[in-house]
Amino acid sequence: MESFVPKLVMFNKPFRVLSQFTDKDKRKTLSEFISTRGIYPCGRLDYDSEGLLVLTDSGKLQSKISDPKFKLPKTYWVQVEGNVSVEHCEMLTCGVSLKDGLAKADSCKILPKPSLWDRHPPIRSRKSVSDTWLELVISEGRNRQVRRMTAAAGLPTLRLVRVAIGSWRVGNLQPGESRIELSRL
Protein backbone atom coordinates (compact mmCIF):
# COMPACT_ATOMS: atom_id res chain seq x y z
CA MET A 1 0.00 0.00 0.00
CA GLU A 2 1.35 3.42 -0.99
CA SER A 3 1.72 6.02 1.75
CA PHE A 4 0.21 9.45 1.20
CA VAL A 5 2.81 12.18 0.77
CA PRO A 6 1.12 15.57 1.05
CA LYS A 7 1.75 18.26 -1.53
CA LEU A 8 3.01 21.45 0.02
CA VAL A 9 3.20 24.62 -2.07
CA MET A 10 4.90 27.85 -0.95
CA PHE A 11 3.37 30.85 -2.73
CA ASN A 12 4.34 34.52 -2.60
CA LYS A 13 0.90 36.14 -2.62
CA PRO A 14 0.94 39.51 -4.34
CA PHE A 15 -0.76 42.62 -2.99
CA ARG A 16 -4.50 42.74 -3.85
CA VAL A 17 -4.94 39.00 -4.47
CA LEU A 18 -7.48 36.98 -2.49
CA SER A 19 -6.29 33.90 -0.56
CA GLN A 20 -8.89 31.74 -2.32
CA PHE A 21 -9.49 30.31 -5.78
CA THR A 22 -12.78 32.02 -6.68
CA ASP A 23 -14.44 35.38 -6.11
CA LYS A 24 -17.93 36.49 -7.07
CA ASP A 25 -16.67 40.11 -7.26
CA LYS A 26 -14.09 39.24 -9.95
CA ARG A 27 -11.03 40.26 -7.91
CA LYS A 28 -7.71 38.49 -8.51
CA THR A 29 -7.52 35.07 -6.85
CA LEU A 30 -5.04 32.22 -6.45
CA SER A 31 -6.44 30.59 -9.62
CA GLU A 32 -4.58 33.19 -11.70
CA PHE A 33 -1.25 31.94 -10.32
CA ILE A 34 -1.65 28.31 -9.22
CA SER A 35 -2.80 25.53 -11.56
CA THR A 36 -2.20 22.59 -9.18
CA ARG A 37 -5.55 20.97 -8.42
CA GLY A 38 -6.76 19.76 -5.04
CA ILE A 39 -4.68 22.08 -2.84
CA TYR A 40 -6.04 24.63 -0.40
CA PRO A 41 -4.60 27.56 1.56
CA CYS A 42 -3.47 26.91 5.13
CA GLY A 43 -5.03 30.00 6.65
CA ARG A 44 -5.44 33.38 5.05
CA LEU A 45 -3.43 36.41 4.14
CA ASP A 46 -5.46 39.59 3.72
CA TYR A 47 -6.22 40.96 0.26
CA ASP A 48 -4.02 43.99 1.00
CA SER A 49 -1.15 41.98 2.54
CA GLU A 50 1.67 40.21 0.71
CA GLY A 51 4.00 37.31 1.18
CA LEU A 52 4.06 33.67 2.14
CA LEU A 53 0.93 31.59 1.77
CA VAL A 54 1.23 27.81 2.23
CA LEU A 55 -1.14 25.49 0.35
CA THR A 56 -1.58 21.74 0.76
CA ASP A 57 -3.78 18.80 -0.21
CA SER A 58 -3.69 17.40 3.35
CA GLY A 59 -6.49 18.43 5.72
CA LYS A 60 -4.42 17.26 8.70
CA LEU A 61 -1.42 19.36 7.65
CA GLN A 62 -3.68 22.31 6.82
CA SER A 63 -5.05 22.20 10.37
CA LYS A 64 -1.57 21.99 11.94
CA ILE A 65 -0.44 25.05 9.99
CA SER A 66 -3.51 27.26 10.38
CA ASP A 67 -5.18 26.27 13.67
CA PRO A 68 -4.11 28.66 16.48
CA LYS A 69 -4.08 25.80 19.02
CA PHE A 70 -0.86 24.51 17.41
CA LYS A 71 0.85 27.91 17.98
CA LEU A 72 2.86 27.83 14.73
CA PRO A 73 4.72 31.17 14.62
CA LYS A 74 4.11 33.50 11.71
CA THR A 75 6.71 36.17 10.96
CA TYR A 76 5.76 39.51 9.41
CA TRP A 77 7.77 42.48 8.20
CA VAL A 78 5.60 45.52 8.82
CA GLN A 79 6.16 49.03 7.54
CA VAL A 80 4.43 51.39 9.96
CA GLU A 81 3.88 55.11 10.02
CA GLY A 82 5.98 56.90 12.63
CA ASN A 83 9.20 56.41 14.56
CA VAL A 84 9.15 53.15 16.51
CA SER A 85 10.74 53.00 19.93
CA VAL A 86 11.73 50.11 22.19
CA GLU A 87 8.64 51.02 24.23
CA HIS A 88 6.41 50.33 21.21
CA CYS A 89 7.93 46.85 20.87
CA GLU A 90 7.46 46.23 24.60
CA MET A 91 3.82 47.28 24.29
CA LEU A 92 3.29 44.85 21.38
CA THR A 93 4.94 41.93 23.20
CA CYS A 94 3.22 42.63 26.54
CA GLY A 95 -0.11 42.91 24.77
CA VAL A 96 -2.44 45.51 23.33
CA SER A 97 -6.18 45.61 23.89
CA LEU A 98 -8.28 44.84 20.82
CA LYS A 99 -12.08 44.57 20.55
CA ASP A 100 -11.75 40.76 20.68
CA GLY A 101 -9.34 40.72 23.65
CA LEU A 102 -5.66 41.12 24.46
CA ALA A 103 -3.24 40.38 21.60
CA LYS A 104 0.48 39.81 22.11
CA ALA A 105 3.34 39.45 19.69
CA ASP A 106 5.77 36.62 20.47
CA SER A 107 8.56 39.01 19.50
CA CYS A 108 9.04 42.47 18.02
CA LYS A 109 12.17 44.11 16.70
CA ILE A 110 12.95 47.22 14.72
CA LEU A 111 14.42 46.42 11.28
CA PRO A 112 16.48 48.38 8.80
CA LYS A 113 14.52 48.77 5.56
CA PRO A 114 14.39 45.21 4.18
CA SER A 115 15.30 44.28 0.64
CA LEU A 116 11.91 43.39 -0.83
CA TRP A 117 10.27 43.33 -4.23
CA ASP A 118 8.48 46.49 -5.33
CA ARG A 119 4.82 46.68 -4.45
CA HIS A 120 2.33 47.64 -7.17
CA PRO A 121 0.93 50.16 -6.58
CA PRO A 122 3.70 51.52 -4.35
CA ILE A 123 3.16 52.82 -0.82
CA ARG A 124 2.27 56.51 -0.83
CA SER A 125 5.33 58.40 0.38
CA ARG A 126 5.01 61.55 2.46
CA LYS A 127 8.12 63.59 3.20
CA SER A 128 6.63 65.00 6.41
CA VAL A 129 5.78 61.58 7.91
CA SER A 130 8.48 59.08 8.80
CA ASP A 131 8.07 55.31 8.66
CA THR A 132 9.76 52.33 10.33
CA TRP A 133 10.00 48.61 9.59
CA LEU A 134 9.28 46.03 12.29
CA GLU A 135 9.57 42.28 12.45
CA LEU A 136 6.59 40.89 14.37
CA VAL A 137 6.10 37.22 15.21
CA ILE A 138 2.65 36.06 16.29
CA SER A 139 1.22 32.62 16.99
CA GLU A 140 -2.49 33.38 16.81
CA GLY A 141 -3.87 34.67 13.54
CA ARG A 142 -7.04 36.60 14.29
CA ASN A 143 -8.61 38.61 11.51
CA ARG A 144 -6.27 41.47 10.52
CA GLN A 145 -4.47 40.99 13.83
CA VAL A 146 -1.10 42.58 12.98
CA ARG A 147 -2.73 45.68 11.48
CA ARG A 148 -5.02 46.06 14.49
CA MET A 149 -2.12 45.55 16.93
CA THR A 150 0.12 48.17 15.33
CA ALA A 151 -2.81 50.62 15.16
CA ALA A 152 -3.50 50.04 18.88
CA ALA A 153 0.16 50.90 19.53
CA GLY A 154 -0.24 54.17 17.58
CA LEU A 155 1.60 52.84 14.53
CA PRO A 156 -0.68 52.52 11.48
CA THR A 157 0.44 49.80 9.06
CA LEU A 158 1.51 50.97 5.60
CA ARG A 159 2.73 47.62 4.22
CA LEU A 160 2.46 44.09 5.61
CA VAL A 161 4.54 41.17 4.31
CA ARG A 162 4.47 37.65 5.80
CA VAL A 163 7.98 36.24 5.40
CA ALA A 164 7.66 32.95 7.31
CA ILE A 165 5.27 30.37 8.71
CA GLY A 166 7.10 28.12 11.15
CA SER A 167 10.33 27.13 9.41
CA TRP A 168 9.02 27.81 5.89
CA ARG A 169 10.22 31.09 4.41
CA VAL A 170 9.18 33.09 1.36
CA GLY A 171 12.91 33.27 0.49
CA ASN A 172 13.63 34.49 -3.02
CA LEU A 173 10.13 33.84 -4.43
CA GLN A 174 8.87 36.86 -6.30
CA PRO A 175 5.18 37.90 -6.11
CA GLY A 176 3.05 35.32 -7.93
CA GLU A 177 5.76 32.62 -7.84
CA SER A 178 5.48 29.29 -6.06
CA ARG A 179 7.61 26.27 -5.20
CA ILE A 180 6.93 22.80 -3.85
CA GLU A 181 8.52 21.78 -0.53
CA LEU A 182 8.52 18.73 1.70
CA SER A 183 6.28 18.60 4.75
CA ARG A 184 8.17 19.24 7.98
CA LEU A 185 5.33 18.91 10.49
JOGI-V96205 format. One record per run of one state. SS is the DSSP state (@ for helix, = for strand, . for the rest). FROM is the first residue (numbers start at 1). LEN is the number of residues. If there is no record, write none. Layout:
ss: <SS,SS>
from: <FROM,FROM>
len: <LEN,LEN>
This chain:
ss: <.,=,.,@,.,=,.,=,.,@,.,@,.,=,.,@,.,=,.,=,.,=,.,=,.,@,.,=,.,=,.,=,.>
from: <1,8,14,30,33,40,42,50,57,59,67,68,71,74,82,86,95,96,99,101,104,107,112,131,139,145,153,157,166,168,170,178,181>
len: <7,6,16,3,7,2,8,7,2,8,1,3,3,8,4,9,1,3,2,3,3,5,19,8,6,8,4,9,2,2,8,3,5>
